[in-house]
Amino acid sequence: MSHAPQKIYLASKSPRRRELLRQADIDFELLLLREDVARGADVTEIALPNESPEAYVARVTQAKALAAWHVVLARHLPAHPVLAADTTVVIDGQILGKPVDKDDAKRILTLLSGRSHQVLTNIAIKYQQQFLQCTQSSEVRFATLSDSDIEAYCDTQEPYDKAGAYGIQGAAARFISHISGSYTGIMGLPIFETVELLGRLKHS
C-alpha cells in the first residue's frame, strides 16, 4: 500500500474527519476558510437541475479543494497537498442534506426509517498541477423507528450538522441494522480511498 505524504492540509471543519485522519496516522493541518471562500464564489451546494447525486457531490468537493488550494497560494503557505471532502445521503435519488431545524430532521429520519439509503462521500486532493478525486458509495439500512425514537434523537444535538440527520458513530448507531461499504466513508472520510489517492501524488 502507498504511504501518505508527510503533511496535508484538511479543508474541512468536520471533527469526524480530523478524528479519522489521526486514527490513520496522517499528519495534517487545518485550513479553515470562510464559508463563501470554501464554496467558491460561483458554487452552489444546491443540486443543479437534472444533476445526479454523484455529480453533485463531486462538483461540491472539487470546488472546495480548488478554493482551498487558491488560499494556500494566496497566503504563501508551504506547499502541502489539500484534502477536501463532501458527504451526501441519498434515498430514491433524492439528496438529503443537513436538516435546517428539528422538524426537518424528523422528516428526514421518518423517510429513512425501515429502509436502505446510500451514503456518498467524495474526496478530492489538489497539489501543484495535480488533481485527484474519487467517490466512495456505501449502503445503510435503518430499522423501523418509532415516533418516540425520532423525537428523542432529535432532542439531542447529533442530527443538525450531519447529512441525512444522523451520525453513524453516535447514538444513531442503534438505528442501523446493516451497512455495506466503508464505515469511515459513512462517517465522512473513507480512509482506504484517501490513503490510496494520497499515495498516487507525484512529489517534485
C-alpha positions in Angstrom: 0.0 0.0 0.0 1.2 3.5 -0.8 2.0 5.8 2.0 0.5 9.3 2.6 2.8 12.3 2.2 4.4 13.9 5.2 1.8 16.5 5.7 -1.5 17.6 4.2 -4.0 20.5 4.6 -7.5 19.4 5.6 -10.0 21.9 4.1 -12.9 20.8 6.4 -14.5 21.9 9.7 -15.7 18.4 10.4 -14.3 17.0 13.7 -15.1 13.5 12.4 -12.7 13.9 9.5 -10.0 15.2 11.9 -10.5 12.1 14.1 -10.3 9.8 11.2 -7.0 11.3 9.9 -5.5 11.0 13.3 -6.7 7.4 13.5 -4.9 6.7 10.2 -1.8 8.4 11.4 -1.9 11.1 8.6 -0.2 14.3 9.6 -2.4 17.2 8.8 -3.0 20.9 9.4 -6.5 22.5 9.4 -7.1 25.0 6.6 -10.3 26.7 7.7 -11.9 29.0 5.2 -14.8 31.4 5.3 -17.9 29.7 4.0 -18.1 31.9 0.9 -14.4 31.2 0.1 -14.7 27.4 0.9 -17.5 27.1 -1.6 -16.1 29.4 -4.2 -17.9 32.5 -5.4 -19.9 30.8 -8.1 -20.6 27.4 -6.5 -23.9 26.4 -5.0 -24.4 23.5 -2.6 -28.0 23.2 -4.0 -28.2 20.5 -6.7 -28.4 21.8 -10.2 -31.3 20.8 -12.5 -31.0 17.1 -13.5 -27.7 16.8 -11.6 -27.2 13.3 -10.3 -26.1 12.8 -6.6 -22.8 11.5 -7.8 -22.2 14.6 -10.0 -23.4 16.9 -7.2 -21.0 15.6 -4.5 -18.1 15.6 -6.9 -18.8 19.2 -8.0 -19.0 20.5 -4.5 -15.9 18.7 -3.4 -13.9 19.9 -6.3 -14.9 23.5 -5.7 -13.8 23.1 -2.0 -10.4 21.7 -2.9 -9.7 24.3 -5.6 -10.7 27.2 -3.4 -8.5 25.8 -0.6 -5.5 25.5 -2.9 -6.0 29.0 -4.0 -5.8 30.1 -0.4 -2.6 28.2 0.1 -1.1 30.1 -2.8 -2.6 33.5 -1.8 -1.3 33.2 1.8 2.1 31.9 0.6 1.8 28.8 2.8 4.1 25.8 2.5 3.0 23.7 -0.5 1.3 20.6 1.0 -1.5 18.7 -0.7 -5.0 19.9 0.1 -7.7 17.4 1.0 -11.4 18.3 0.7 -14.4 16.0 1.2 -18.2 16.2 1.0 -20.8 13.6 2.1 -24.3 13.3 1.0 -27.1 10.9 1.8 -29.4 9.7 -1.0 -32.7 7.9 -1.0 -34.8 7.3 -4.1 -32.4 9.5 -6.0 -33.2 12.4 -3.6 -30.3 14.2 -1.9 -30.7 14.7 1.8 -28.6 17.4 3.2 -28.2 18.7 6.7 -31.5 19.4 8.5 -32.4 23.1 8.8 -34.3 22.5 12.1 -36.0 19.9 14.3 -39.0 19.4 12.0 -36.7 18.9 9.0 -34.6 16.4 11.0 -37.8 14.5 11.9 -38.9 14.5 8.3 -35.6 13.1 7.1 -35.4 10.4 9.8 -39.0 9.3 9.0 -38.0 9.0 5.4 -35.1 6.8 6.3 -37.0 4.6 8.8 -37.2 0.9 7.8 -35.4 1.5 4.5 -32.0 1.4 2.9 -30.2 4.5 1.6 -26.9 5.4 0.0 -24.1 7.5 1.5 -21.8 9.1 -1.0 -18.5 10.6 0.2 -16.3 12.3 -2.4 -12.7 13.2 -1.7 -10.5 15.5 -3.7 -6.8 16.3 -3.5 -5.2 19.3 -5.1 -1.4 19.6 -5.2 0.5 21.8 -7.6 -0.8 20.9 -11.1 -2.3 17.6 -9.9 -6.0 17.0 -9.0 -7.2 13.6 -7.9 -10.8 12.7 -7.0 -13.0 9.7 -6.2 -16.4 8.9 -4.7 -17.0 6.1 -2.2 -20.5 4.7 -2.0 -22.0 2.8 0.9 -25.4 1.4 1.7 -27.0 1.8 5.1 -30.2 0.1 6.3 -32.3 1.6 9.1 -34.5 -0.3 11.4 -38.1 0.9 11.7 -38.1 3.9 14.0 -40.9 4.8 16.3 -42.1 8.4 16.7 -40.5 8.4 20.2 -37.2 7.1 18.8 -37.1 10.0 16.3 -38.3 12.6 18.8 -35.7 11.6 21.4 -32.9 11.6 18.9 -33.9 15.0 17.5 -33.8 16.4 21.1 -30.0 15.8 21.0 -27.6 17.9 19.0 -26.5 15.0 16.8 -28.7 15.4 13.8 -28.1 19.0 13.0 -24.6 19.2 11.4 -24.8 15.9 9.5 -26.1 15.0 6.1 -29.1 12.7 6.4 -29.7 14.0 10.0 -27.7 11.2 11.7 -24.1 10.2 12.6 -23.3 6.5 12.4 -20.6 6.9 15.1 -23.1 8.4 17.6 -26.4 7.4 19.2 -27.9 6.7 15.8 -25.8 3.5 15.6 -28.7 1.8 17.4 -30.9 2.5 14.4 -28.7 0.9 11.8 -29.3 -2.8 11.1 -26.9 -3.2 8.2 -24.2 -1.5 6.3 -22.4 -2.4 3.1 -19.3 -0.4 2.1 -17.0 1.8 4.2 -17.7 2.7 7.8 -15.3 5.6 7.6 -16.8 6.7 4.4 -20.2 6.9 6.1 -18.6 8.9 8.9 -17.4 11.4 6.2 -13.9 10.3 5.1 -13.2 6.9 3.5 -9.7 6.2 4.8 -8.7 3.4 2.4 -9.5 5.6 -0.6 -7.9 8.7 1.0 -4.6 6.9 1.6 -4.7 5.4 -1.9 -5.3 8.9 -3.5 -2.5 10.4 -1.4 -0.2 7.6 -2.5 -0.8 8.5 -6.1 0.5 12.0 -5.8 3.8 12.8 -7.5 6.2 15.0 -5.5 8.9 17.1 -7.1 
